[in-house]
Amino acid sequence: MSDHLQVAIRFERVSRHFGEVKAVDDVSLDVLDGEFFTLLGPSGSGKTTCLRMIAGFERPTAGRILLHGVDVSHLPPYERDVNTVFQDYALFPHMTVGENVAYGLMIRKTPKAERERRVGEILDLVRLTGMEGRRPSQLSGGQRQRVALARALINHPRVLLLDEPLGALDLKLRQQMQLELKAIQQRVGITFIYVTHDQEEALTMSDRLAVFNHGKIEQVGSPADVYENPTSPFVASFVGVTNLVSGEVAQAITGSPLTFSVRPEKIRIVAPGTRFSQDECAVDACVRDVIYLGLYTRYVLSLDVGGELIVVQQNLNTTRNEALAVRNQPARLIWSRSANRYLSEPGETV
């Protein structure tokens, strides 16, 4: 990635080992200035260790980390122009909201009038106007999260690091805060680096994301690109739900044993014997299970050629009883061949 795009964070072959454990293993990555960039992966995949190395809480075992072109690999946290928002908020319970937010300015000995002006501005930004005098214990989880965000933003860091900051919130509030965080990031224009294991969160907010697995990056790209064009079986199954088909079953469906993925929403369930074109894949099956989820229904179908596929359909005109009535019924599955994504296993080329 070229430097004229202004790289905010650069990892140059960075590793972090804890004894025999390779938490991060030879990672190279560029994050651009002003990007909302997400490090996505399961627990233990290396994403949080990468975040902690950017913050300065961990030192790389090998490689370099550059912050706006400066090697910060061995600088202490307080000499880096970054701030971190943690999942547990880490607010001072004995201080008011205003005092919590102003804490970084007090340490820098900012004059009181300037402090108050900036606290007011940042509380407006996070929609907490007039809350200066409250204590953290008097706030909801979402409000406490916004205070932590305001405190991290008040010193105008060039990079803001967010470590699973919405993990403690309930689903509805989490979805609301995802949109708010993205809107705040666009308004302040600061580079956000966000760590999560929640692929919906990553797809909702990111400009780009990196998918981590066993200390390595499997794929980097926009949410749409990573979802629509996964490059490995791990990415296909971790980012969203997918069907992975290989070997004899793949041979029977496509004429090739190469592993491919097809997303459940791309497949149609039709009556047995329904005709299909040469641009389509078709396979006969039996509906083994039906899971009605309100907005959509998930169908699990056993294929006549072996294996099974998951199909998801929106309940546009389907009632719960109509969805459940197809259980144990024969069906044909049809989808466009263009929906198949051929994937390489490690050591295999497609």
C-alpha positions in Angstrom: 0.0 0.0 0.0 1.5 3.3 -1.0 2.7 5.9 1.4 0.9 8.8 -0.3 -2.3 7.4 1.2 -0.9 8.4 4.6 -0.4 5.3 6.6 -1.4 5.8 10.3 -0.2 2.4 11.6 2.3 0.1 9.9 3.2 -3.4 11.1 6.4 -4.7 9.5 6.7 -8.5 10.0 5.7 -8.2 13.7 5.7 -11.2 16.0 4.9 -11.5 19.7 5.8 -14.7 21.4 5.0 -15.8 25.0 7.4 -18.6 25.5 6.5 -21.3 23.0 3.2 -19.6 22.1 3.2 -17.4 19.0 0.4 -15.0 19.9 1.2 -12.9 16.8 3.2 -14.5 14.0 4.9 -12.4 11.3 2.1 -9.9 10.7 2.5 -7.1 8.2 -0.4 -4.6 7.9 -1.1 -0.9 6.9 -3.9 1.1 8.5 -4.7 4.3 6.7 -5.1 7.7 8.4 -8.8 8.3 9.2 -9.9 4.7 8.7 -12.3 2.8 10.9 -10.2 -0.5 10.8 -11.3 -3.6 12.6 -9.2 -6.5 13.9 -11.6 -9.5 13.8 -11.0 -13.0 15.0 -11.9 -15.6 17.7 -10.4 -15.6 21.2 -6.6 -16.2 21.1 -6.2 -15.3 17.4 -3.8 -12.4 18.1 -6.0 -9.4 17.6 -5.9 -8.0 21.1 -2.1 -8.6 21.3 -1.7 -6.5 18.2 -3.8 -3.7 19.8 -1.7 -3.8 23.0 1.5 -3.6 20.9 0.2 -0.4 19.2 -0.7 1.0 22.6 2.7 0.1 24.0 1.4 -2.3 26.7 3.3 -5.2 24.9 6.6 -5.1 23.0 7.1 -7.0 19.7 9.4 -10.0 19.9 10.4 -9.2 16.3 9.5 -6.7 13.6 8.6 -3.0 13.8 5.5 -0.9 14.5 5.4 2.5 12.9 3.0 5.3 14.0 2.7 7.9 11.2 6.1 6.9 9.9 7.9 6.9 13.3 9.1 3.6 14.8 7.4 3.3 18.2 8.1 -0.4 18.8 10.0 0.3 22.0 8.5 3.6 23.2 6.4 3.6 26.4 2.6 4.1 26.1 2.8 7.7 27.3 5.1 8.7 24.4 2.6 7.5 21.8 -0.1 9.7 20.4 -2.8 7.0 21.0 -5.6 6.4 23.5 -7.4 3.2 24.4 -11.1 2.5 25.3 -11.5 -0.7 27.2 -14.5 -3.0 27.6 -14.8 -2.3 31.3 -14.7 1.5 30.7 -12.1 2.0 33.6 -13.9 5.2 34.8 -13.0 6.7 38.2 -16.1 6.0 40.4 -15.3 8.9 42.9 -15.2 11.5 40.0 -18.1 13.1 38.2 -18.6 12.6 34.4 -17.0 16.0 33.8 -14.0 15.2 36.0 -13.5 11.8 34.3 -13.6 13.4 30.9 -11.3 16.3 31.9 -8.7 14.0 33.6 -6.3 13.9 30.6 -6.5 17.7 30.3 -5.8 18.2 34.1 -2.7 16.0 33.8 -1.5 18.3 30.9 -2.3 21.3 33.2 -4.8 22.8 30.7 -6.3 26.0 32.1 -9.7 25.6 33.8 -11.7 27.7 31.3 -10.3 25.8 28.3 -10.9 22.5 30.1 -14.6 23.3 30.7 -15.0 24.4 27.1 -13.5 21.3 25.7 -15.4 19.0 28.1 -18.7 20.6 27.0 -17.8 20.2 23.3 -16.9 16.5 23.6 -19.9 15.7 25.8 -22.1 17.3 23.0 -20.3 15.0 20.5 -21.2 11.9 22.4 -24.7 13.1 23.3 -24.2 13.5 27.0 -24.8 17.3 27.3 -25.7 18.4 30.8 -24.4 15.1 32.4 -21.2 16.7 33.8 -22.2 16.5 37.4 -23.3 12.9 37.5 -21.3 10.0 38.8 -20.6 6.8 36.8 -22.9 4.8 39.1 -25.8 7.0 38.1 -25.4 6.2 34.4 -26.6 3.3 32.1 -24.0 1.0 30.5 -24.4 2.9 27.2 -23.8 6.3 28.9 -20.7 5.0 30.7 -19.4 3.7 27.4 -19.8 7.2 25.9 -18.1 8.8 28.9 -15.1 6.5 28.3 -15.1 7.4 24.7 -15.2 11.2 25.5 -12.3 10.8 27.9 -10.3 9.0 25.3 -11.0 11.6 22.6 -10.6 14.8 24.5 -6.8 15.0 24.0 -7.3 14.5 20.2 -5.1 11.4 19.9 -4.1 10.6 16.3 -5.2 7.0 16.8 -8.0 5.6 19.0 -7.8 2.0 20.1 -11.0 0.2 21.1 -10.8 -3.2 22.8 -14.2 -4.9 22.5 -15.8 -1.8 24.0 -19.4 -2.9 23.4 -19.0 -6.4 24.8 -20.8 -5.6 28.1 -23.9 -4.1 26.5 -27.1 -5.9 25.6 -27.8 -6.6 21.9 -30.2 -3.7 21.2 -27.9 -1.1 22.8 -24.9 -2.7 21.2 -26.4 -2.3 17.7 -27.4 1.3 18.5 -23.8 2.1 19.8 -22.3 0.6 16.7 -24.0 3.2 14.5 -23.1 6.0 17.0 -19.4 5.0 17.2 -19.2 5.0 13.4 -20.9 8.4 13.2 -18.6 9.9 15.9 -15.5 8.5 14.1 -16.6 10.2 10.9 -17.2 13.5 12.7 -13.8 13.6 14.4 -11.9 12.0 11.5 -9.5 10.1 13.8 -8.1 6.7 12.9 -10.1 4.1 14.9 -8.6 0.6 15.4 -11.3 -1.7 16.8 -11.0 -5.2 18.2 -13.9 -7.6 18.2 -14.8 -11.3 17.8 -18.3 -10.2 16.6 -18.5 -10.4 12.8 -21.7 -8.4 12.6 -20.1 -5.6 14.5 -17.1 -5.7 12.1 -19.3 -5.7 9.0 -21.5 -2.8 10.4 -18.7 -0.3 11.3 -15.5 -1.0 9.4 -14.1 0.7 6.4 -11.7 -2.3 6.2 -11.1 -5.3 8.4 -8.4 -7.9 9.0 -9.4 -11.4 9.9 -7.1 -13.1 12.4 -6.5 -16.8 12.9 -3.8 -18.4 15.0 -1.7 -15.3 15.2 -1.8 -14.6 11.5 -3.9 -12.4 9.2 -6.0 -14.6 6.8 -7.5 -11.7 4.8 -7.7 -7.9 4.7 -10.4 -6.0 2.8 -13.7 -4.1 2.9 -16.6 -5.8 4.8 -18.3 -6.5 1.5 -15.2 -7.9 -0.1 -14.4 -10.2 2.8 -18.0 -11.5 3.0 -18.6 -11.9 -0.7 -15.1 -13.1 -1.7 -13.5 -15.1 1.2 -10.1 -16.4 0.4 -10.0 -19.4 2.8 -12.4 -21.8 4.5 -11.7 -20.1 7.8 -12.7 -16.7 6.6 -15.8 -18.0 4.8 -17.1 -19.7 7.9 -16.0 -17.1 10.5 -17.4 -14.0 8.7 -21.1 -14.8 8.5 -22.6 -18.3 8.0 -21.6 -20.3 5.0 -21.8 -23.8 3.5 -18.4 -25.4 2.7 -18.6 -28.1 0.1 -15.7 -30.4 -1.0 -14.7 -33.7 -2.3 -17.3 -36.2 -3.6 -20.2 -33.9 -2.8 -18.6 -30.9 -4.6 -17.8 -33.3 -7.5 -21.5 -34.3 -7.7 -22.8 -30.7 -7.6 -20.2 -28.8 -9.7 -18.2 -31.5 -11.6 -15.1 -30.6 -9.6 -13.9 -31.8 -6.1 -12.4 -28.4 -5.3 -13.7 -26.9 -2.0 -16.2 -24.0 -2.5 -18.4 -22.0 -0.2 -21.9 -20.8 -0.9 -23.8 -18.4 1.4 -27.1 -19.7 2.7 -29.1 -16.7 1.4 -27.9 -17.4 -2.2 -29.8 -20.8 -2.3 -33.4 -21.2 -3.3 -35.6 -24.1 -2.0 -37.9 -25.3 -4.8 -40.2 -28.2 -5.6 -38.5 -31.5 -6.6 -38.0 -31.8 -10.3 -37.9 -28.0 -10.9 -35.9 -27.2 -14.0 -32.6 -25.3 -13.9 -30.2 -23.7 -16.4 -26.6 -24.5 -17.1 -25.6 -21.4 -15.2 -27.1 -22.8 -12.0 -26.2 -25.6 -9.5 -28.9 -27.9 -8.4 -29.1 -30.7 -5.9 -31.9 -32.8 -4.5 -32.4 -32.9 -0.8 -34.7 -33.5 2.2 -35.6 -30.8 4.7 -34.1 -32.2 8.0 -34.7 -29.2 10.3 -36.5 -25.8 10.3 -35.5 -23.0 12.7 -38.0 -20.2 12.6 -36.2 -16.9 13.7 -38.9 -14.3 13.1 -37.2 -12.2 10.5 -36.0 -15.2 8.6 -36.1 -19.0 8.7 -33.0 -21.3 8.7 -33.4 -24.6 6.9 -31.0 -27.6 7.2 -31.3 -30.0 4.3 -29.7 -33.4 3.9 -28.4 -33.9 0.4 -29.2 -37.0 -1.7 -25.5 -37.0 -2.7 -24.4 -36.8 1.0 -23.6 -34.0 3.4 -26.0 -31.1 4.1 -26.6 -27.5 3.3 -28.0 -24.6 5.3 -30.4 -22.3 3.5 -31.7 -19.0 4.9 -34.9 -17.3 3.6 -36.5 -14.1 4.7 -40.1 -14.5 5.9 -41.5 -12.1 3.4 -44.8 -14.0 3.0 -44.1 -17.1 5.1 -45.8 -17.7 8.5 -44.2 -19.8 11.2 -46.6 -22.7 10.5 -45.9 -22.6 6.7 -42.1 -22.7 7.4 -42.4 -25.6 9.8 -44.7 -27.6 7.5 -41.8 -28.4 5.1 -39.9 -30.4 7.6 -39.1 -33.9 6.3 -40.3 -32.9 2.8 -38.2 -33.5 -0.4 -36.9 -30.5 -2.2 -34.5 -29.3 -4.8 -31.9 -26.6 -4.1 -30.9 -24.2 -6.9 -28.4 -21.4 -6.9 -26.3 -19.5 -9.4 -22.9 -20.9 -10.2 -21.5 -17.4 -9.8 -22.4 -17.6 -6.0 -19.8 -20.3 -5.5 -16.5 -19.1 -4.1 -13.6 -21.5 -4.6 -11.3 -21.6 -1.6 -7.7 -22.8 -1.1 -6.8 -24.9 1.8 -3.3 -24.3 3.3 -0.8 -25.5 0.7 -3.4 -25.9 -2.0 -3.8 -23.6 -5.0 -7.1 -22.8 -6.7 
